[in-house]
Amino acid sequence: MRNILRFISLLVLIIVPHCGINAQTSDYVYIDSLVAEALQNNPELKAARNITSAAKTKIDQISTWEAPQIGVELFQTPIQSFPNPFKDGMETDYFIQQMFPFPGKISAMTSATESNAKMVEQQYFALEKRIIRQLKDYYYELYLVQKKIEINKENQDLMRQFTEITRKQYEVGMGKQPDVIRSQTELSTLINEGINLEKERTDIQTMINTILSRLANSELGLVPDPADSLPSWKFDDVYDLALKSRPELKGMAFNIDMYKSELDASRLEYYPDIMGRLMYKDMANTSDDFWALMFGVNIPLAPWSGGKYTGKVEENELNVKTAEEQYNLMKNMIASDVQNSLVKIETNRNLVYLYQNTVIPQAEQTLQSTIAAYQTGKTEFLMILDAYKMLLMSKLEFYMSKMNFLQSQAQLEQAVGLSIPEINENLK
């Protein structure tokens, strides 16, 4: 009887709302610090920053003229004068020449390159949002598996106590042998589950460490219980904010600008560039040296070369139309992402409240009533175990819903292009 009372006392302690694993504040790992570390150290982001910087350097390359050419022309130079061709030549011309693009060409190409650099920069910001989303997903998965490990350890302690009670009850002739075997089997199952949960925890930590560019086997601390409060937002408000903030959409707008500038530049290719040459003629055996100046133009619309330029114009016109359609497609995708995120947030918010305020309290009441029935001999001992497992399952579902609720917030952040605090600030 004393063992049964101890068992019931343990059950009463376990069904009291759990306050979490005892740990010092320093043992916790917080998502904000991990995000800052990822933004600083993630190799993919470092590579993207270099790509962004490289795109910006192209602006100076495009916005300048081609390098001038200098040269020397020798006329009527005898072969016998080799290796000094200046010795007996009749005329030596020194020249410098420069190609002058038609006005507006460089400006148009510079504008196109600037838009491309801005597009690449927005692609980098989009990558940041994707990395943050991925990190948060793993972080909240780590939170869930830590809760599972915690509950599994509680359940193992309970099964050990139950095994001891059923064994002693059987020894004194008040219990059944199947109860002993079942409790031992259940304990073995829980131990095996605990091993698998530890492996799952290690795998998730490895993924987080990869994102942070840490050693794969680096240990992470405990994930504290995240806040589950979040305002309810309307789709139209969030969608309008996403159209202003989503990096992918901004990048596509710059892509349209780039193709429009390239179209302007290709149309200017119909106009000729000017080549100027300044020459000094050094005449042998006379003091009548003189200067010469030459100008020349290319002829873009010559019958054998005109197709090159008209084809380029047609190509860029199609590029503009394609970019505009891709922009419209992205707007539709953003609408879908925002709607999907908001629905998931509301669904999982309701599930969290349902388990927290209804399902878990009802499961606790069921367990308590089963204990009372067992004390009066009105039910089997294993009914207590079934009621307790129902309570544990309710707790697991509660934490699963909470993880999904938090992950759906990370999904919304990526869909909008802003963090939850930023969204809240803009929609006040």
Sequence and secondary structure as in RCSB ss.txt:
>XXXX:A:sequence
MRNILRFISLLVLIIVPHCGINAQTSDYVYIDSLVAEALQNNPELKAARNITSAAKTKIDQISTWEAPQIGVELF
QTPIQSFPNPFKDGMETDYFIQQMFPFPGKISAMTSATESNAKMVEQQYFALEKRIIRQLKDYYYELYLVQKKIE
INKENQDLMRQFTEITRKQYEVGMGKQPDVIRSQTELSTLINEGINLEKERTDIQTMINTILSRLANSELGLVPD
PADSLPSWKFDDVYDLALKSRPELKGMAFNIDMYKSELDASRLEYYPDIMGRLMYKDMANTSDDFWALMFGVNIP
LAPWSGGKYTGKVEENELNVKTAEEQYNLMKNMIASDVQNSLVKIETNRNLVYLYQNTVIPQAEQTLQSTIAAYQ
TGKTEFLMILDAYKMLLMSKLEFYMSKMNFLQSQAQLEQAVGLSIPEINENLK
>XXXX:A:secstr
 HHHHHHHHHHHHHHS        GGGB  HHHHHHHHHHH HHHHHHHHHHHHHHHHHHHHSS    EEEEEEE
S  GGGTT TTSS SEEEEEEEEEE  TTHHHHHHHHHHHHHHHHHHHHHHHHHHHHHHHHHHHHHHHHHHHHHH
HHHHHHHHHHHHHHHHHHHHHTTSS HHHHHHHHHHHHHHHHHHHHHHHHHHHHHHHHHHHHT  TT    B   
         HHHHHHHHHHH HHHHHHHHHHHHHHHHHHHHHHTTS  EEEEEEEEEETTSS  EEEEEEEE  T
T TTTHHHHHHHHHHHHHHHHHHHHHHHHHHHHHHHHHHHHHHHHHHHHHHHHHIIIIIHHHHHHHHHHHHHHHH
TTSS HHHHHHHHHHHHHHHHHHHHHHHHHHHHHHHHHHHHTS HHHHHHHT 
